[in-house]
Amino acid sequence: MIHGKGLMYLGNSFMLVGAPLMVGSIYGLIIGLIGIVLTIVRIIGEERMLVNELEGYEDYKKKVRYRLIPFVW
């Protein structure tokens, strides 16, 4: 199951790759892939902060296992 922010991040990733592909921009695609890597770094940092500062988040992580790509990560 993927929730809220995960869907937002997934949609953003499609946009970061899809828009440059539609217009045929290799430079845009490279920047989009860098954006996806930065999104992954943000997700990891955000989860670390939530585990440390939000009571019950560890249980939520067990319930909602996927962060960006359903059934993968």
mmCIF file of the N, C-alpha and C atoms, coordinates in Angstrom:
data_MODEL
# 
_entry.id   MODEL 
# 
loop_
_atom_site.group_PDB 
_atom_site.id 
_atom_site.type_symbol 
_atom_site.label_atom_id 
_atom_site.label_alt_id 
_atom_site.label_comp_id 
_atom_site.label_asym_id 
_atom_site.label_entity_id 
_atom_site.label_seq_id 
_atom_site.pdbx_PDB_ins_code 
_atom_site.Cartn_x 
_atom_site.Cartn_y 
_atom_site.Cartn_z 
_atom_site.occupancy 
_atom_site.B_iso_or_equiv 
_atom_site.pdbx_formal_charge 
_atom_site.auth_seq_id 
_atom_site.auth_comp_id 
_atom_site.auth_asym_id 
_atom_site.auth_atom_id 
_atom_site.pdbx_PDB_model_num 
ATOM 1   N N  . MET A 1 1  ? 0.845  -1.171 0.000   1.00 0.00 ? 1  MET A N  1 
ATOM 2   C CA . MET A 1 1  ? 0.000  0.000  0.000   1.00 0.00 ? 1  MET A CA 1 
ATOM 3   C C  . MET A 1 1  ? 0.899  1.247  0.000   1.00 0.00 ? 1  MET A C  1 
ATOM 4   N N  . ILE A 1 2  ? 0.556  2.194  -0.804  1.00 0.00 ? 2  ILE A N  1 
ATOM 5   C CA . ILE A 1 2  ? 1.279  3.466  -0.873  1.00 0.00 ? 2  ILE A CA 1 
ATOM 6   C C  . ILE A 1 2  ? 0.284  4.586  -0.593  1.00 0.00 ? 2  ILE A C  1 
ATOM 7   N N  . HIS A 1 3  ? 0.686  5.540  0.212   1.00 0.00 ? 3  HIS A N  1 
ATOM 8   C CA . HIS A 1 3  ? -0.233 6.588  0.654   1.00 0.00 ? 3  HIS A CA 1 
ATOM 9   C C  . HIS A 1 3  ? 0.277  7.971  0.312   1.00 0.00 ? 3  HIS A C  1 
ATOM 10  N N  . GLY A 1 4  ? -0.599 8.932  0.327   1.00 0.00 ? 4  GLY A N  1 
ATOM 11  C CA . GLY A 1 4  ? -0.381 10.372 0.265   1.00 0.00 ? 4  GLY A CA 1 
ATOM 12  C C  . GLY A 1 4  ? 0.878  10.863 -0.408  1.00 0.00 ? 4  GLY A C  1 
ATOM 13  N N  . LYS A 1 5  ? 1.885  11.135 0.421   1.00 0.00 ? 5  LYS A N  1 
ATOM 14  C CA . LYS A 1 5  ? 3.114  11.712 -0.110  1.00 0.00 ? 5  LYS A CA 1 
ATOM 15  C C  . LYS A 1 5  ? 3.789  10.779 -1.109  1.00 0.00 ? 5  LYS A C  1 
ATOM 16  N N  . GLY A 1 6  ? 3.685  9.479  -0.879  1.00 0.00 ? 6  GLY A N  1 
ATOM 17  C CA . GLY A 1 6  ? 4.293  8.523  -1.808  1.00 0.00 ? 6  GLY A CA 1 
ATOM 18  C C  . GLY A 1 6  ? 3.716  8.667  -3.205  1.00 0.00 ? 6  GLY A C  1 
ATOM 19  N N  . LEU A 1 7  ? 2.406  8.865  -3.278  1.00 0.00 ? 7  LEU A N  1 
ATOM 20  C CA . LEU A 1 7  ? 1.775  9.061  -4.585  1.00 0.00 ? 7  LEU A CA 1 
ATOM 21  C C  . LEU A 1 7  ? 2.222  10.379 -5.214  1.00 0.00 ? 7  LEU A C  1 
ATOM 22  N N  . MET A 1 8  ? 2.379  11.404 -4.373  1.00 0.00 ? 8  MET A N  1 
ATOM 23  C CA . MET A 1 8  ? 2.845  12.689 -4.872  1.00 0.00 ? 8  MET A CA 1 
ATOM 24  C C  . MET A 1 8  ? 4.268  12.550 -5.440  1.00 0.00 ? 8  MET A C  1 
ATOM 25  N N  . TYR A 1 9  ? 5.134  11.872 -4.699  1.00 0.00 ? 9  TYR A N  1 
ATOM 26  C CA . TYR A 1 9  ? 6.508  11.683 -5.165  1.00 0.00 ? 9  TYR A CA 1 
ATOM 27  C C  . TYR A 1 9  ? 6.553  10.840 -6.440  1.00 0.00 ? 9  TYR A C  1 
ATOM 28  N N  . LEU A 1 10 ? 5.713  9.815  -6.529  1.00 0.00 ? 10 LEU A N  1 
ATOM 29  C CA . LEU A 1 10 ? 5.674  8.970  -7.721  1.00 0.00 ? 10 LEU A CA 1 
ATOM 30  C C  . LEU A 1 10 ? 5.206  9.772  -8.930  1.00 0.00 ? 10 LEU A C  1 
ATOM 31  N N  . GLY A 1 11 ? 4.146  10.557 -8.764  1.00 0.00 ? 11 GLY A N  1 
ATOM 32  C CA . GLY A 1 11 ? 3.659  11.403 -9.853  1.00 0.00 ? 11 GLY A CA 1 
ATOM 33  C C  . GLY A 1 11 ? 4.700  12.410 -10.294 1.00 0.00 ? 11 GLY A C  1 
ATOM 34  N N  . ASN A 1 12 ? 5.403  12.984 -9.327  1.00 0.00 ? 12 ASN A N  1 
ATOM 35  C CA . ASN A 1 12 ? 6.467  13.933 -9.641  1.00 0.00 ? 12 ASN A CA 1 
ATOM 36  C C  . ASN A 1 12 ? 7.578  13.248 -10.445 1.00 0.00 ? 12 ASN A C  1 
ATOM 37  N N  . SER A 1 13 ? 7.900  12.021 -10.088 1.00 0.00 ? 13 SER A N  1 
ATOM 38  C CA . SER A 1 13 ? 8.950  11.286 -10.807 1.00 0.00 ? 13 SER A CA 1 
ATOM 39  C C  . SER A 1 13 ? 8.545  11.040 -12.256 1.00 0.00 ? 13 SER A C  1 
ATOM 40  N N  . PHE A 1 14 ? 7.278  10.673 -12.474 1.00 0.00 ? 14 PHE A N  1 
ATOM 41  C CA . PHE A 1 14 ? 6.799  10.492 -13.846 1.00 0.00 ? 14 PHE A CA 1 
ATOM 42  C C  . PHE A 1 14 ? 6.894  11.796 -14.632 1.00 0.00 ? 14 PHE A C  1 
ATOM 43  N N  . MET A 1 15 ? 6.558  12.896 -13.983 1.00 0.00 ? 15 MET A N  1 
ATOM 44  C CA . MET A 1 15 ? 6.609  14.190 -14.650 1.00 0.00 ? 15 MET A CA 1 
ATOM 45  C C  . MET A 1 15 ? 8.059  14.578 -14.978 1.00 0.00 ? 15 MET A C  1 
ATOM 46  N N  . LEU A 1 16 ? 8.976  14.327 -14.039 1.00 0.00 ? 16 LEU A N  1 
ATOM 47  C CA . LEU A 1 16 ? 10.376 14.692 -14.250 1.00 0.00 ? 16 LEU A CA 1 
ATOM 48  C C  . LEU A 1 16 ? 11.005 13.939 -15.420 1.00 0.00 ? 16 LEU A C  1 
ATOM 49  N N  . VAL A 1 17 ? 10.529 12.732 -15.677 1.00 0.00 ? 17 VAL A N  1 
ATOM 50  C CA . VAL A 1 17 ? 11.052 11.944 -16.792 1.00 0.00 ? 17 VAL A CA 1 
ATOM 51  C C  . VAL A 1 17 ? 10.188 12.111 -18.048 1.00 0.00 ? 17 VAL A C  1 
ATOM 52  N N  . GLY A 1 18 ? 8.885  12.152 -17.860 1.00 0.00 ? 18 GLY A N  1 
ATOM 53  C CA . GLY A 1 18 ? 7.961  12.191 -18.999 1.00 0.00 ? 18 GLY A CA 1 
ATOM 54  C C  . GLY A 1 18 ? 8.021  13.462 -19.819 1.00 0.00 ? 18 GLY A C  1 
ATOM 55  N N  . ALA A 1 19 ? 8.088  14.604 -19.164 1.00 0.00 ? 19 ALA A N  1 
ATOM 56  C CA . ALA A 1 19 ? 8.102  15.880 -19.892 1.00 0.00 ? 19 ALA A CA 1 
ATOM 57  C C  . ALA A 1 19 ? 9.315  15.986 -20.822 1.00 0.00 ? 19 ALA A C  1 
ATOM 58  N N  . PRO A 1 20 ? 10.535 15.707 -20.343 1.00 0.00 ? 20 PRO A N  1 
ATOM 59  C CA . PRO A 1 20 ? 11.684 15.756 -21.261 1.00 0.00 ? 20 PRO A CA 1 
ATOM 60  C C  . PRO A 1 20 ? 11.591 14.731 -22.397 1.00 0.00 ? 20 PRO A C  1 
ATOM 61  N N  . LEU A 1 21 ? 11.013 13.560 -22.113 1.00 0.00 ? 21 LEU A N  1 
ATOM 62  C CA . LEU A 1 21 ? 10.861 12.559 -23.173 1.00 0.00 ? 21 LEU A CA 1 
ATOM 63  C C  . LEU A 1 21 ? 9.892  13.047 -24.247 1.00 0.00 ? 21 LEU A C  1 
ATOM 64  N N  . MET A 1 22 ? 8.817  13.732 -23.820 1.00 0.00 ? 22 MET A N  1 
ATOM 65  C CA . MET A 1 22 ? 7.831  14.224 -24.788 1.00 0.00 ? 22 MET A CA 1 
ATOM 66  C C  . MET A 1 22 ? 8.438  15.257 -25.738 1.00 0.00 ? 22 MET A C  1 
ATOM 67  N N  . VAL A 1 23 ? 9.326  16.096 -25.223 1.00 0.00 ? 23 VAL A N  1 
ATOM 68  C CA . VAL A 1 23 ? 9.910  17.135 -26.074 1.00 0.00 ? 23 VAL A CA 1 
ATOM 69  C C  . VAL A 1 23 ? 11.259 16.727 -26.651 1.00 0.00 ? 23 VAL A C  1 
ATOM 70  N N  . GLY A 1 24 ? 11.741 15.531 -26.288 1.00 0.00 ? 24 GLY A N  1 
ATOM 71  C CA . GLY A 1 24 ? 12.985 15.024 -26.851 1.00 0.00 ? 24 GLY A CA 1 
ATOM 72  C C  . GLY A 1 24 ? 14.240 15.698 -26.322 1.00 0.00 ? 24 GLY A C  1 
ATOM 73  N N  . SER A 1 25 ? 14.247 16.062 -25.061 1.00 0.00 ? 25 SER A N  1 
ATOM 74  C CA . SER A 1 25 ? 15.381 16.767 -24.472 1.00 0.00 ? 25 SER A CA 1 
ATOM 75  C C  . SER A 1 25 ? 16.224 15.830 -23.621 1.00 0.00 ? 25 SER A C  1 
ATOM 76  N N  . ILE A 1 26 ? 17.406 15.504 -24.094 1.00 0.00 ? 26 ILE A N  1 
ATOM 77  C CA . ILE A 1 26 ? 18.306 14.643 -23.324 1.00 0.00 ? 26 ILE A CA 1 
ATOM 78  C C  . ILE A 1 26 ? 18.793 15.364 -22.072 1.00 0.00 ? 26 ILE A C  1 
ATOM 79  N N  . TYR A 1 27 ? 19.026 16.675 -22.168 1.00 0.00 ? 27 TYR A N  1 
ATOM 80  C CA . TYR A 1 27 ? 19.477 17.448 -21.004 1.00 0.00 ? 27 TYR A CA 1 
ATOM 81  C C  . TYR A 1 27 ? 18.366 17.507 -19.946 1.00 0.00 ? 27 TYR A C  1 
ATOM 82  N N  . GLY A 1 28 ? 17.148 17.669 -20.389 1.00 0.00 ? 28 GLY A N  1 
ATOM 83  C CA . GLY A 1 28 ? 16.017 17.661 -19.470 1.00 0.00 ? 28 GLY A CA 1 
ATOM 84  C C  . GLY A 1 28 ? 15.857 16.316 -18.791 1.00 0.00 ? 28 GLY A C  1 
ATOM 85  N N  . LEU A 1 29 ? 16.088 15.242 -19.542 1.00 0.00 ? 29 LEU A N  1 
ATOM 86  C CA . LEU A 1 29 ? 16.002 13.897 -18.973 1.00 0.00 ? 29 LEU A CA 1 
ATOM 87  C C  . LEU A 1 29 ? 17.070 13.702 -17.898 1.00 0.00 ? 29 LEU A C  1 
ATOM 88  N N  . ILE A 1 30 ? 18.277 14.165 -18.161 1.00 0.00 ? 30 ILE A N  1 
ATOM 89  C CA . ILE A 1 30 ? 19.361 14.058 -17.175 1.00 0.00 ? 30 ILE A CA 1 
ATOM 90  C C  . ILE A 1 30 ? 18.992 14.828 -15.907 1.00 0.00 ? 30 ILE A C  1 
ATOM 91  N N  . ILE A 1 31 ? 18.485 16.043 -16.081 1.00 0.00 ? 31 ILE A N  1 
ATOM 92  C CA . ILE A 1 31 ? 18.074 16.844 -14.920 1.00 0.00 ? 31 ILE A CA 1 
ATOM 93  C C  . ILE A 1 31 ? 16.926 16.159 -14.183 1.00 0.00 ? 31 ILE A C  1 
ATOM 94  N N  . GLY A 1 32 ? 15.993 15.559 -14.918 1.00 0.00 ? 32 GLY A N  1 
ATOM 95  C CA . GLY A 1 32 ? 14.887 14.835 -14.305 1.00 0.00 ? 32 GLY A CA 1 
ATOM 96  C C  . GLY A 1 32 ? 15.366 13.651 -13.481 1.00 0.00 ? 32 GLY A C  1 
ATOM 97  N N  . LEU A 1 33 ? 16.337 12.915 -13.999 1.00 0.00 ? 33 LEU A N  1 
ATOM 98  C CA . LEU A 1 33 ? 16.878 11.775 -13.253 1.00 0.00 ? 33 LEU A CA 1 
ATOM 99  C C  . LEU A 1 33 ? 17.597 12.239 -11.992 1.00 0.00 ? 33 LEU A C  1 
ATOM 100 N N  . ILE A 1 34 ? 18.295 13.357 -12.086 1.00 0.00 ? 34 ILE A N  1 
ATOM 101 C CA . ILE A 1 34 ? 18.922 13.940 -10.888 1.00 0.00 ? 34 ILE A CA 1 
ATOM 102 C C  . ILE A 1 34 ? 17.840 14.319 -9.885  1.00 0.00 ? 34 ILE A C  1 
ATOM 103 N N  . GLY A 1 35 ? 16.730 14.864 -10.375 1.00 0.00 ? 35 GLY A N  1 
ATOM 104 C CA . GLY A 1 35 ? 15.600 15.206 -9.506  1.00 0.00 ? 35 GLY A CA 1 
ATOM 105 C C  . GLY A 1 35 ? 15.032 13.993 -8.793  1.00 0.00 ? 35 GLY A C  1 
ATOM 106 N N  . ILE A 1 36 ? 14.968 12.870 -9.483  1.00 0.00 ? 36 ILE A N  1 
ATOM 107 C CA . ILE A 1 36 ? 14.465 11.641 -8.863  1.00 0.00 ? 36 ILE A CA 1 
ATOM 108 C C  . ILE A 1 36 ? 15.407 11.173 -7.756  1.00 0.00 ? 36 ILE A C  1 
ATOM 109 N N  . VAL A 1 37 ? 16.711 11.249 -8.007  1.00 0.00 ? 37 VAL A N  1 
ATOM 110 C CA . VAL A 1 37 ? 17.691 10.878 -6.977  1.00 0.00 ? 37 VAL A CA 1 
ATOM 111 C C  . VAL A 1 37 ? 17.539 11.790 -5.754  1.00 0.00 ? 37 VAL A C  1 
ATOM 112 N N  . LEU A 1 38 ? 17.363 13.082 -5.989  1.00 0.00 ? 38 LEU A N  1 
ATOM 113 C CA . LEU A 1 38 ? 17.175 14.016 -4.875  1.00 0.00 ? 38 LEU A CA 1 
ATOM 114 C C  . LEU A 1 38 ? 15.874 13.731 -4.123  1.00 0.00 ? 38 LEU A C  1 
ATOM 115 N N  . THR A 1 39 ? 14.840 13.308 -4.837  1.00 0.00 ? 39 THR A N  1 
ATOM 116 C CA . THR A 1 39 ? 13.580 12.943 -4.187  1.00 0.00 ? 39 THR A CA 1 
ATOM 117 C C  . THR A 1 39 ? 13.782 11.739 -3.273  1.00 0.00 ? 39 THR A C  1 
ATOM 118 N N  . ILE A 1 40 ? 14.551 10.764 -3.724  1.00 0.00 ? 40 ILE A N  1 
ATOM 119 C CA . ILE A 1 40 ? 14.828 9.583  -2.906  1.00 0.00 ? 40 ILE A CA 1 
ATOM 120 C C  . ILE A 1 40 ? 15.599 9.973  -1.649  1.00 0.00 ? 40 ILE A C  1 
ATOM 121 N N  . VAL A 1 41 ? 16.579 10.853 -1.796  1.00 0.00 ? 41 VAL A N  1 
ATOM 122 C CA . VAL A 1 41 ? 17.339 11.342 -0.641  1.00 0.00 ? 41 VAL A CA 1 
ATOM 123 C C  . VAL A 1 41 ? 16.395 12.053 0.334   1.00 0.00 ? 41 VAL A C  1 
ATOM 124 N N  . ARG A 1 42 ? 15.481 12.851 -0.204  1.00 0.00 ? 42 ARG A N  1 
ATOM 125 C CA . ARG A 1 42 ? 14.512 13.561 0.649   1.00 0.00 ? 42 ARG A CA 1 
ATOM 126 C C  . ARG A 1 42 ? 13.612 12.580 1.397   1.00 0.00 ? 42 ARG A C  1 
ATOM 127 N N  . ILE A 1 43 ? 13.131 11.540 0.713   1.00 0.00 ? 43 ILE A N  1 
ATOM 128 C CA . ILE A 1 43 ? 12.267 10.552 1.349   1.00 0.00 ? 43 ILE A CA 1 
ATOM 129 C C  . ILE A 1 43 ? 12.994 9.881  2.517   1.00 0.00 ? 43 ILE A C  1 
ATOM 130 N N  . ILE A 1 44 ? 14.240 9.501  2.298   1.00 0.00 ? 44 ILE A N  1 
ATOM 131 C CA . ILE A 1 44 ? 15.021 8.831  3.350   1.00 0.00 ? 44 ILE A CA 1 
ATOM 132 C C  . ILE A 1 44 ? 15.210 9.758  4.548   1.00 0.00 ? 44 ILE A C  1 
ATOM 133 N N  . GLY A 1 45 ? 15.580 11.010 4.294   1.00 0.00 ? 45 GLY A N  1 
ATOM 134 C CA . GLY A 1 45 ? 15.763 11.966 5.380   1.00 0.00 ? 45 GLY A CA 1 
ATOM 135 C C  . GLY A 1 45 ? 14.466 12.267 6.110   1.00 0.00 ? 45 GLY A C  1 
ATOM 136 N N  . GLU A 1 46 ? 13.394 12.394 5.360   1.00 0.00 ? 46 GLU A N  1 
ATOM 137 C CA . GLU A 1 46 ? 12.087 12.673 5.945   1.00 0.00 ? 46 GLU A CA 1 
ATOM 138 C C  . GLU A 1 46 ? 11.638 11.527 6.849   1.00 0.00 ? 46 GLU A C  1 
ATOM 139 N N  . GLU A 1 47 ? 11.857 10.301 6.401   1.00 0.00 ? 47 GLU A N  1 
ATOM 140 C CA . GLU A 1 47 ? 11.469 9.150  7.221   1.00 0.00 ? 47 GLU A CA 1 
ATOM 141 C C  . GLU A 1 47 ? 12.298 9.068  8.491   1.00 0.00 ? 47 GLU A C  1 
ATOM 142 N N  . ARG A 1 48 ? 13.583 9.362  8.396   1.00 0.00 ? 48 ARG A N  1 
ATOM 143 C CA . ARG A 1 48 ? 14.432 9.366  9.587   1.00 0.00 ? 48 ARG A CA 1 
ATOM 144 C C  . ARG A 1 48 ? 13.914 10.362 10.622  1.00 0.00 ? 48 ARG A C  1 
ATOM 145 N N  . MET A 1 49 ? 13.579 11.558 10.148  1.00 0.00 ? 49 MET A N  1 
ATOM 146 C CA . MET A 1 49 ? 13.068 12.596 11.029  1.00 0.00 ? 49 MET A CA 1 
ATOM 147 C C  . MET A 1 49 ? 11.739 12.170 11.647  1.00 0.00 ? 49 MET A C  1 
ATOM 148 N N  . LEU A 1 50 ? 10.846 11.595 10.856  1.00 0.00 ? 50 LEU A N  1 
ATOM 149 C CA . LEU A 1 50 ? 9.539  11.182 11.361  1.00 0.00 ? 50 LEU A CA 1 
ATOM 150 C C  . LEU A 1 50 ? 9.652  10.069 12.397  1.00 0.00 ? 50 LEU A C  1 
ATOM 151 N N  . VAL A 1 51 ? 10.546 9.121  12.184  1.00 0.00 ? 51 VAL A N  1 
ATOM 152 C CA . VAL A 1 51 ? 10.739 8.040  13.149  1.00 0.00 ? 51 VAL A CA 1 
ATOM 153 C C  . VAL A 1 51 ? 11.211 8.619  14.481  1.00 0.00 ? 51 VAL A C  1 
ATOM 154 N N  . ASN A 1 52 ? 12.125 9.603  14.428  1.00 0.00 ? 52 ASN A N  1 
ATOM 155 C CA . ASN A 1 52 ? 12.675 10.189 15.651  1.00 0.00 ? 52 ASN A CA 1 
ATOM 156 C C  . ASN A 1 52 ? 11.707 11.127 16.355  1.00 0.00 ? 52 ASN A C  1 
ATOM 157 N N  . GLU A 1 53 ? 10.858 11.819 15.607  1.00 0.00 ? 53 GLU A N  1 
ATOM 158 C CA . GLU A 1 53 ? 10.064 12.895 16.202  1.00 0.00 ? 53 GLU A CA 1 
ATOM 159 C C  . GLU A 1 53 ? 8.559  12.637 16.280  1.00 0.00 ? 53 GLU A C  1 
ATOM 160 N N  . LEU A 1 54 ? 8.057  11.617 15.630  1.00 0.00 ? 54 LEU A N  1 
ATOM 161 C CA . LEU A 1 54 ? 6.616  11.392 15.603  1.00 0.00 ? 54 LEU A CA 1 
ATOM 162 C C  . LEU A 1 54 ? 6.269  10.044 16.227  1.00 0.00 ? 54 LEU A C  1 
ATOM 163 N N  . GLU A 1 55 ? 5.595  10.109 17.346  1.00 0.00 ? 55 GLU A N  1 
ATOM 164 C CA . GLU A 1 55 ? 5.198  8.889  18.046  1.00 0.00 ? 55 GLU A CA 1 
ATOM 165 C C  . GLU A 1 55 ? 4.248  8.064  17.173  1.00 0.00 ? 55 GLU A C  1 
ATOM 166 N N  . GLY A 1 56 ? 4.507  6.787  17.062  1.00 0.00 ? 56 GLY A N  1 
ATOM 167 C CA . GLY A 1 56 ? 3.647  5.890  16.298  1.00 0.00 ? 56 GLY A CA 1 
ATOM 168 C C  . GLY A 1 56 ? 4.031  5.764  14.829  1.00 0.00 ? 56 GLY A C  1 
ATOM 169 N N  . TYR A 1 57 ? 5.038  6.513  14.372  1.00 0.00 ? 57 TYR A N  1 
ATOM 170 C CA . TYR A 1 57 ? 5.393  6.455  12.955  1.00 0.00 ? 57 TYR A CA 1 
ATOM 171 C C  . TYR A 1 57 ? 6.014  5.106  12.587  1.00 0.00 ? 57 TYR A C  1 
ATOM 172 N N  . GLU A 1 58 ? 6.713  4.504  13.515  1.00 0.00 ? 58 GLU A N  1 
ATOM 173 C CA . GLU A 1 58 ? 7.319  3.188  13.249  1.00 0.00 ? 58 GLU A CA 1 
ATOM 174 C C  . GLU A 1 58 ? 6.228  2.164  12.928  1.00 0.00 ? 58 GLU A C  1 
ATOM 175 N N  . ASP A 1 59 ? 5.111  2.205  13.673  1.00 0.00 ? 59 ASP A N  1 
ATOM 176 C CA . ASP A 1 59 ? 3.984  1.310  13.386  1.00 0.00 ? 59 ASP A CA 1 
ATOM 177 C C  . ASP A 1 59 ? 3.359  1.634  12.030  1.00 0.00 ? 59 ASP A C  1 
ATOM 178 N N  . TYR A 1 60 ? 3.270  2.913  11.704  1.00 0.00 ? 60 TYR A N  1 
ATOM 179 C CA . TYR A 1 60 ? 2.730  3.335  10.404  1.00 0.00 ? 60 TYR A CA 1 
ATOM 180 C C  . TYR A 1 60 ? 3.601  2.802  9.266   1.00 0.00 ? 60 TYR A C  1 
ATOM 181 N N  . LYS A 1 61 ? 4.932  2.836  9.455   1.00 0.00 ? 61 LYS A N  1 
ATOM 182 C CA . LYS A 1 61 ? 5.849  2.316  8.431   1.00 0.00 ? 61 LYS A CA 1 
ATOM 183 C C  . LYS A 1 61 ? 5.622  0.835  8.167   1.00 0.00 ? 61 LYS A C  1 
ATOM 184 N N  . LYS A 1 62 ? 5.263  0.100  9.208   1.00 0.00 ? 62 LYS A N  1 
ATOM 185 C CA . LYS A 1 62 ? 4.994  -1.329 9.032   1.00 0.00 ? 62 LYS A CA 1 
ATOM 186 C C  . LYS A 1 62 ? 3.711  -1.547 8.230   1.00 0.00 ? 62 LYS A C  1 
ATOM 187 N N  . LYS A 1 63 ? 2.746  -0.650 8.406   1.00 0.00 ? 63 LYS A N  1 
ATOM 188 C CA . LYS A 1 63 ? 1.468  -0.759 7.708   1.00 0.00 ? 63 LYS A CA 1 
ATOM 189 C C  . LYS A 1 63 ? 1.588  -0.306 6.249   1.00 0.00 ? 63 LYS A C  1 
ATOM 190 N N  . VAL A 1 64 ? 2.294  0.806  6.020   1.00 0.00 ? 64 VAL A N  1 
ATOM 191 C CA . VAL A 1 64 ? 2.477  1.369  4.678   1.00 0.00 ? 64 VAL A CA 1 
ATOM 192 C C  . VAL A 1 64 ? 3.937  1.153  4.305   1.00 0.00 ? 64 VAL A C  1 
ATOM 193 N N  . ARG A 1 65 ? 4.216  0.081  3.576   1.00 0.00 ? 65 ARG A N  1 
ATOM 194 C CA . ARG A 1 65 ? 5.592  -0.345 3.354   1.00 0.00 ? 65 ARG A CA 1 
ATOM 195 C C  . ARG A 1 65 ? 6.273  0.346  2.190   1.00 0.00 ? 65 ARG A C  1 
ATOM 196 N N  . TYR A 1 66 ? 5.545  0.789  1.207   1.00 0.00 ? 66 TYR A N  1 
ATOM 197 C CA . TYR A 1 66 ? 6.175  1.297  -0.014  1.00 0.00 ? 66 TYR A CA 1 
ATOM 198 C C  . TYR A 1 66 ? 6.249  2.811  0.010   1.00 0.00 ? 66 TYR A C  1 
ATOM 199 N N  . ARG A 1 67 ? 7.426  3.342  -0.345  1.00 0.00 ? 67 ARG A N  1 
ATOM 200 C CA . ARG A 1 67 ? 7.649  4.761  -0.259  1.00 0.00 ? 67 ARG A CA 1 
ATOM 201 C C  . ARG A 1 67 ? 7.481  5.479  -1.600  1.00 0.00 ? 67 ARG A C  1 
ATOM 202 N N  . LEU A 1 68 ? 7.921  4.852  -2.672  1.00 0.00 ? 68 LEU A N  1 
ATOM 203 C CA . LEU A 1 68 ? 7.893  5.512  -3.977  1.00 0.00 ? 68 LEU A CA 1 
ATOM 204 C C  . LEU A 1 68 ? 7.307  4.628  -5.066  1.00 0.00 ? 68 LEU A C  1 
ATOM 205 N N  . ILE A 1 69 ? 7.764  3.389  -5.157  1.00 0.00 ? 69 ILE A N  1 
ATOM 206 C CA . ILE A 1 69 ? 7.329  2.489  -6.219  1.00 0.00 ? 69 ILE A CA 1 
ATOM 207 C C  . ILE A 1 69 ? 6.570  1.323  -5.580  1.00 0.00 ? 69 ILE A C  1 
ATOM 208 N N  . PRO A 1 70 ? 5.257  1.205  -5.856  1.00 0.00 ? 70 PRO A N  1 
ATOM 209 C CA . PRO A 1 70 ? 4.467  0.131  -5.256  1.00 0.00 ? 70 PRO A CA 1 
ATOM 210 C C  . PRO A 1 70 ? 5.084  -1.249 -5.500  1.00 0.00 ? 70 PRO A C  1 
ATOM 211 N N  . PHE A 1 71 ? 5.138  -2.043 -4.445  1.00 0.00 ? 71 PHE A N  1 
ATOM 212 C CA . PHE A 1 71 ? 5.658  -3.422 -4.444  1.00 0.00 ? 71 PHE A CA 1 
ATOM 213 C C  . PHE A 1 71 ? 7.162  -3.512 -4.675  1.00 0.00 ? 71 PHE A C  1 
ATOM 214 N N  . VAL A 1 72 ? 7.858  -2.367 -4.728  1.00 0.00 ? 72 VAL A N  1 
ATOM 215 C CA . VAL A 1 72 ? 9.318  -2.387 -4.895  1.00 0.00 ? 72 VAL A CA 1 
ATOM 216 C C  . VAL A 1 72 ? 9.998  -1.705 -3.718  1.00 0.00 ? 72 VAL A C  1 
ATOM 217 N N  . TRP A 1 73 ? 9.715  -0.380 -3.531  1.00 0.00 ? 73 TRP A N  1 
ATOM 218 C CA . TRP A 1 73 ? 10.348 0.384  -2.448  1.00 0.00 ? 73 TRP A CA 1 
ATOM 219 C C  . TRP A 1 73 ? 9.445  1.471  -1.966  1.00 0.00 ? 73 TRP A C  1 
# 
